[in-house]
Every structure is written in structure tokens, then in C-alpha cells.
Amino acid sequence: MYKRVFWIALGASVGVLVVTKGSKALRKFSPSGLASSATGLPGALSDSVRGFLDDVQYAAAEREMELYQALGVDSADSDPGRDAPRGR
């Protein structure tokens, strides 16, 4: 008798768990669920791209300074037109 009660309770518990998880998954893939999860995507994507571009810019500036040092060129002298007047 106790075995039957145990198996019925176990089956009911598993059934409730499956229904709860299933309904949560269905809500996640419903149109409103997809819209709410996609809300933060453009911001996260732009932050990732911005971070990548900042890393590339930093690495390029660092490599440029390494090249200046290897060639023995002062960074201020590297651009001859930097201090020249631009107007005609």
C-alpha cells in the first residue's frame, strides 16, 4: 500500500514539475517573450562592438609607439604637417 502511495506522489510531483517547466519554456518562445528578450540585444551588441573597436584602436596606438621607438623617431616629428598652418 505504501509503495503505491509513494509512486503516485512521485508521479504527481514529476508531472507538476514537467508542466511548470514546459509552460515557462512556452512563455519564453511566445511572441511577447521573444520581444522582451530581444529588447536588450541591440544595446548589448553595440557595447560589444564599441569595446572591440576601442581595443583595436588602443592596440594600433600601442604598435605605432613601438614602431616609433624601434625606428628612433620622435612621435611629434612623425607628422611633418602637424604644426604647419592649414590655411592658404
Secondary structure, 3 states (H helix, E strand, C coil): CHHHHHHHHHHHHHHHHHHHHHHHHHHHCCHHHHHHHHCCHHHHHHHHHHHHHHHHHHHHHHHHHHHHHHHCCCCCCCCCCCCCCCCC
